[in-house]
Amino acid sequence: MAFKIIFIIKSGHINDVDYNYVNSLEVIDGDFRGKMPSLEDVFNFCKDKVFMNVEIKDKNFKETTDLVVDLIKKHKNENQLCISSFHHEYNKELLQFPLNIQFQFLYNSELKLEYPSEETYKNNKRGTVNMFYGCITEDIVKEAHSKNFGVMAWCNKKKNDKVKVEEDEETFLNLMKMGVDIICSNKPEVAINARKKFIESLSLSEGTSEGLSEGIPVSN
Protein backbone atom coordinates (compact mmCIF):
# COMPACT_ATOMS: atom_id res chain seq x y z
CA MET A 1 0.00 0.00 0.00
CA ALA A 2 1.45 3.38 -0.99
CA PHE A 3 0.11 6.87 -0.34
CA LYS A 4 0.91 10.03 -2.28
CA ILE A 5 1.00 12.98 0.11
CA ILE A 6 1.98 16.56 -0.71
CA PHE A 7 2.28 19.24 1.95
CA ILE A 8 4.57 22.14 2.77
CA ILE A 9 6.66 22.59 5.91
CA LYS A 10 8.34 26.00 5.92
CA SER A 11 11.42 24.81 7.79
CA GLY A 12 11.49 21.47 5.96
CA HIS A 13 11.59 19.58 9.28
CA ILE A 14 8.91 17.12 10.41
CA ASN A 15 9.39 18.22 14.04
CA ASP A 16 7.82 21.55 13.12
CA VAL A 17 4.36 20.12 12.46
CA ASP A 18 1.91 18.51 14.87
CA TYR A 19 -0.61 15.72 14.42
CA ASN A 20 -3.54 18.13 14.08
CA TYR A 21 -1.92 19.60 10.99
CA VAL A 22 -1.01 16.21 9.53
CA ASN A 23 -4.53 14.93 10.27
CA SER A 24 -5.97 17.81 8.24
CA LEU A 25 -4.22 16.56 5.10
CA GLU A 26 -5.94 14.45 2.47
CA VAL A 27 -4.32 11.16 1.49
CA ILE A 28 -4.75 10.32 -2.20
CA ASP A 29 -4.10 6.84 -3.55
CA GLY A 30 -5.78 6.27 -6.92
CA ASP A 31 -9.51 6.62 -6.32
CA PHE A 32 -9.08 6.49 -2.54
CA ARG A 33 -9.19 9.68 -0.50
CA GLY A 34 -8.93 9.78 3.27
CA LYS A 35 -7.14 11.09 6.34
CA MET A 36 -3.53 10.41 7.27
CA PRO A 37 -3.51 7.41 9.63
CA SER A 38 -1.81 7.63 13.01
CA LEU A 39 0.67 4.97 14.11
CA GLU A 40 -2.06 3.49 16.29
CA ASP A 41 -4.39 3.35 13.27
CA VAL A 42 -1.69 1.42 11.40
CA PHE A 43 -1.20 -0.96 14.35
CA ASN A 44 -4.94 -1.67 14.45
CA PHE A 45 -5.17 -2.17 10.68
CA CYS A 46 -2.12 -4.47 10.46
CA LYS A 47 -2.78 -6.51 13.61
CA ASP A 48 -1.94 -10.19 12.97
CA LYS A 49 -1.73 -9.49 9.20
CA VAL A 50 1.71 -8.22 8.20
CA PHE A 51 5.12 -7.54 9.70
CA MET A 52 5.75 -3.81 10.09
CA ASN A 53 8.86 -1.68 9.72
CA VAL A 54 8.37 1.47 11.81
CA GLU A 55 10.82 4.10 10.59
CA ILE A 56 11.31 7.03 12.97
CA LYS A 57 12.49 10.37 11.54
CA ASP A 58 11.89 12.59 14.58
CA LYS A 59 14.90 13.90 16.54
CA ASN A 60 13.28 14.01 20.00
CA PHE A 61 14.87 10.66 20.81
CA LYS A 62 13.71 9.94 24.36
CA GLU A 63 10.24 11.45 24.08
CA THR A 64 9.49 9.73 20.77
CA THR A 65 10.87 6.39 21.95
CA ASP A 66 8.68 6.52 25.07
CA LEU A 67 5.57 7.24 22.98
CA VAL A 68 6.28 4.47 20.47
CA VAL A 69 7.14 1.93 23.17
CA ASP A 70 3.94 2.78 25.07
CA LEU A 71 1.94 2.03 21.92
CA ILE A 72 3.80 -1.23 21.34
CA LYS A 73 3.13 -2.32 24.92
CA LYS A 74 -0.54 -1.38 24.59
CA HIS A 75 -0.97 -3.43 21.40
CA LYS A 76 1.40 -6.23 22.48
CA ASN A 77 2.88 -6.41 18.98
CA GLU A 78 6.63 -6.31 19.59
CA ASN A 79 7.02 -9.56 17.64
CA GLN A 80 5.19 -8.10 14.66
CA LEU A 81 7.48 -5.17 13.97
CA CYS A 82 10.98 -3.76 13.84
CA ILE A 83 12.11 -0.16 14.26
CA SER A 84 14.46 1.60 11.86
CA SER A 85 16.03 5.04 11.73
CA PHE A 86 18.91 7.03 10.29
CA HIS A 87 19.25 8.32 13.88
CA HIS A 88 20.96 5.41 15.61
CA GLU A 89 20.42 7.06 18.98
CA TYR A 90 17.02 5.35 18.92
CA ASN A 91 18.67 1.98 19.34
CA LYS A 92 20.30 3.16 22.57
CA GLU A 93 16.93 4.37 23.84
CA LEU A 94 15.20 1.10 22.93
CA LEU A 95 17.80 -0.91 24.81
CA GLN A 96 16.49 0.69 28.02
CA PHE A 97 13.28 -1.34 27.68
CA PRO A 98 12.86 -5.11 28.19
CA LEU A 99 11.43 -5.60 24.71
CA ASN A 100 12.54 -7.99 22.00
CA ILE A 101 12.48 -5.47 19.13
CA GLN A 102 15.00 -5.65 16.32
CA PHE A 103 16.55 -2.31 15.31
CA GLN A 104 17.44 -1.59 11.70
CA PHE A 105 20.38 0.76 11.25
CA LEU A 106 19.64 2.99 8.25
CA TYR A 107 22.62 4.39 6.33
CA ASN A 108 22.33 7.20 3.81
CA SER A 109 25.13 5.73 1.72
CA GLU A 110 23.44 7.14 -1.38
CA LEU A 111 24.60 10.64 -0.44
CA LYS A 112 27.35 10.40 2.16
CA LEU A 113 28.85 7.00 1.30
CA GLU A 114 28.67 6.05 4.98
CA TYR A 115 28.90 2.40 5.91
CA PRO A 116 28.34 0.25 9.03
CA SER A 117 31.15 0.70 11.52
CA GLU A 118 32.88 -1.98 13.56
CA GLU A 119 31.46 -0.23 16.63
CA THR A 120 27.90 -0.83 15.39
CA TYR A 121 28.52 -4.55 15.08
CA LYS A 122 30.48 -4.74 18.34
CA ASN A 123 27.87 -2.99 20.50
CA ASN A 124 24.83 -4.86 19.17
CA LYS A 125 24.13 -8.57 19.14
CA ARG A 126 21.81 -8.44 16.15
CA GLY A 127 19.89 -6.18 13.80
CA THR A 128 20.04 -5.20 10.15
CA VAL A 129 22.05 -2.66 8.19
CA ASN A 130 19.82 -0.86 5.69
CA MET A 131 21.65 0.70 2.76
CA PHE A 132 20.92 2.27 -0.61
CA TYR A 133 20.81 -0.63 -3.04
CA GLY A 134 23.36 0.83 -5.45
CA CYS A 135 26.04 0.91 -2.75
CA ILE A 136 25.73 -2.64 -1.45
CA THR A 137 28.57 -5.03 -2.24
CA GLU A 138 29.09 -8.73 -1.61
CA ASP A 139 31.80 -7.89 0.96
CA ILE A 140 29.37 -5.69 2.93
CA VAL A 141 26.80 -8.50 2.99
CA LYS A 142 29.38 -11.09 4.07
CA GLU A 143 30.65 -8.87 6.89
CA ALA A 144 27.14 -8.15 8.17
CA HIS A 145 26.19 -11.83 8.11
CA SER A 146 29.40 -12.76 9.94
CA LYS A 147 28.30 -10.38 12.74
CA ASN A 148 24.79 -11.92 12.91
CA PHE A 149 23.27 -8.92 11.11
CA GLY A 150 20.91 -8.95 8.17
CA VAL A 151 21.11 -6.61 5.18
CA MET A 152 18.23 -4.62 3.70
CA ALA A 153 18.48 -2.84 0.35
CA TRP A 154 16.34 0.30 0.09
CA CYS A 155 15.55 2.14 -3.11
CA ASN A 156 14.87 5.79 -3.91
CA LYS A 157 12.52 7.20 -6.50
CA LYS A 158 14.74 10.25 -6.98
CA LYS A 159 17.25 10.29 -9.82
CA ASN A 160 20.72 9.47 -8.56
CA ASP A 161 23.69 10.90 -10.45
CA LYS A 162 26.36 9.27 -8.27
CA VAL A 163 25.22 5.66 -8.50
CA LYS A 164 23.67 4.46 -11.74
CA VAL A 165 21.17 1.72 -10.88
CA GLU A 166 17.64 0.82 -11.91
CA GLU A 167 14.86 -0.91 -10.01
CA ASP A 168 14.71 -3.73 -12.52
CA GLU A 169 14.76 -7.51 -12.41
CA GLU A 170 18.48 -7.74 -13.11
CA THR A 171 19.32 -5.44 -10.19
CA PHE A 172 17.10 -7.36 -7.78
CA LEU A 173 18.52 -10.72 -8.87
CA ASN A 174 22.06 -9.43 -8.32
CA LEU A 175 21.11 -8.28 -4.80
CA MET A 176 19.66 -11.70 -4.01
CA LYS A 177 22.74 -13.46 -5.36
CA MET A 178 24.89 -11.29 -3.07
CA GLY A 179 22.82 -12.57 -0.13
CA VAL A 180 20.71 -9.47 0.64
CA ASP A 181 17.99 -10.44 3.14
CA ILE A 182 15.30 -7.81 2.50
CA ILE A 183 14.47 -5.57 -0.46
CA CYS A 184 12.47 -2.37 0.02
CA SER A 185 11.35 -1.27 -3.44
CA ASN A 186 9.08 1.21 -5.17
CA LYS A 187 8.38 -1.57 -7.70
CA PRO A 188 7.37 -4.56 -5.54
CA GLU A 189 5.82 -6.42 -8.47
CA VAL A 190 9.19 -6.42 -10.28
CA ALA A 191 11.02 -7.49 -7.11
CA ILE A 192 8.51 -10.29 -6.44
CA ASN A 193 8.93 -11.66 -9.97
CA ALA A 194 12.71 -11.55 -9.53
CA ARG A 195 12.34 -13.41 -6.23
CA LYS A 196 10.32 -16.15 -7.96
CA LYS A 197 13.05 -16.58 -10.57
CA PHE A 198 15.72 -16.62 -7.87
CA ILE A 199 13.89 -19.35 -5.92
CA GLU A 200 13.40 -21.35 -9.11
CA SER A 201 17.11 -21.14 -9.90
CA LEU A 202 17.96 -22.40 -6.41
CA SER A 203 15.44 -25.21 -6.75
CA LEU A 204 17.04 -26.35 -10.00
CA SER A 205 20.58 -26.21 -8.65
CA GLU A 206 19.79 -27.83 -5.29
CA GLY A 207 16.97 -30.12 -6.36
CA THR A 208 14.56 -28.75 -3.76
CA SER A 209 12.68 -25.59 -2.86
CA GLU A 210 12.06 -26.60 0.75
CA GLY A 211 12.42 -23.64 3.10
CA LEU A 212 12.28 -21.14 0.25
CA SER A 213 8.54 -20.70 -0.10
CA GLU A 214 8.69 -17.15 1.23
CA GLY A 215 12.08 -16.23 -0.17
CA ILE A 216 13.40 -12.73 0.34
CA PRO A 217 10.93 -10.30 1.95
CA VAL A 218 9.83 -7.50 -0.38
CA SER A 219 8.19 -4.30 0.81
CA ASN A 220 7.30 -0.91 -0.64
ZIKAJO-V910255 format. One record per backbone hydrogen bond with DSSP energy under -0.5 kcal/mol. NH is the residue of the N-H (numbers start at 0). CO is the residue of the C=O. If there is no record, write none. Layout:
NH_CO + NH_CO
This chain:
3_27 + 4_2 + 9_7 + 11_8 + 15_12 + 16_13 + 21_17 + 22_18 + 23_19 + 23_20 + 24_21 + 26_24 + 26_33 + 27_3 + 28_26 + 28_31 + 31_28 + 33_26 + 35_24 + 41_37 + 42_38 + 43_39 + 44_40 + 45_41 + 46_42 + 48_45 + 49_45 + 51_79 + 53_51 + 53_81 + 54_52 + 55_53 + 55_83 + 56_54 + 60_58 + 63_59 + 64_60 + 65_61 + 66_62 + 67_63 + 68_64 + 69_65 + 70_66 + 71_67 + 72_68 + 73_69 + 74_70 + 75_71 + 76_71 + 79_76 + 80_77 + 81_51 + 82_101 + 83_53 + 84_103 + 87_85 + 89_86 + 90_87 + 91_87 + 92_88 + 93_89 + 94_90 + 95_92 + 96_93 + 98_96 + 100_98 + 101_80 + 103_82 + 104_102 + 104_127 + 105_84 + 105_103 + 106_129 + 108_106 + 110_107 + 111_107 + 112_108 + 120_116 + 121_117 + 122_118 + 123_120 + 126_147 + 127_102 + 128_149 + 129_104 + 129_127 + 130_128 + 130_151 + 131_106 + 132_153 + 134_131 + 135_132 + 140_136 + 141_137 + 142_138 + 143_139 + 144_140 + 145_141 + 146_142 + 146_143 + 147_144 + 148_143 + 149_126 + 151_128 + 152_181 + 153_130 + 153_151 + 154_183 + 160_158 + 163_161 + 164_162 + 167_165 + 171_167 + 172_168 + 173_169 + 174_170 + 175_171 + 176_172 + 177_173 + 178_174 + 178_175 + 179_174 + 180_150 + 181_150 + 182_216 + 183_152 + 184_182 + 184_218 + 189_186 + 190_186 + 191_187 + 192_188 + 193_189 + 194_190 + 195_191 + 196_192 + 197_193 + 198_194 + 199_195 + 200_196 + 201_197 + 202_198 + 203_199 + 204_200 + 205_201 + 206_202 + 211_208 + 216_180 + 218_182
